[in-house]
């Protein structure tokens, strides 16, 4: 099946069945979602947010404008007036934000399973994880940059000795 046909199937399934169940592909949402190991359930935005507006920390499925790919990343901010709303979205394991219009959003993550264990997206542990993970982004980003910079210097040996890599 071509990627285009698969994409149309996602939208058709969401429209007819009211949910889409799949495993994840990729590492952009790690550590929350593991590549091809965790199960996700996507529902239409109206089922999750009756007002049709995503909130910070929601995880929408959207179609990227540049390449038409379907992406599941987290809302880290909302910008613009109501008529010109843009969601600032970034994967938990990525460092570049994307700006998404509401009409690009196909659905919203409503449930996920790690093995047979359901992750309660409304529960306190998950909410704490999300807030902490988003809040420490600047530290994670600096460590990533530092790791890359150290790898290109004579300090590379010292870095490897300290980190065990």
Secondary structure as GFF3:
##gff-version 3
##sequence-region A 1 165
A	DSSP	alpha_helix	3	17	.	.	.	ID=ss1
A	DSSP	beta_strand	20	23	.	.	.	ID=ss2
A	DSSP	beta_strand	38	43	.	.	.	ID=ss3
A	DSSP	alpha_helix	45	48	.	.	.	ID=ss4
A	DSSP	beta_strand	59	63	.	.	.	ID=ss5
A	DSSP	beta_strand	70	79	.	.	.	ID=ss6
A	DSSP	three_ten_helix	82	84	.	.	.	ID=ss7
A	DSSP	beta_strand	86	90	.	.	.	ID=ss8
A	DSSP	beta_strand	98	101	.	.	.	ID=ss9
A	DSSP	three_ten_helix	102	104	.	.	.	ID=ss10
A	DSSP	beta_strand	105	114	.	.	.	ID=ss11
A	DSSP	beta_strand	117	119	.	.	.	ID=ss12
A	DSSP	alpha_helix	124	135	.	.	.	ID=ss13
A	DSSP	alpha_helix	137	151	.	.	.	ID=ss14
A	DSSP	alpha_helix	156	163	.	.	.	ID=ss15
###
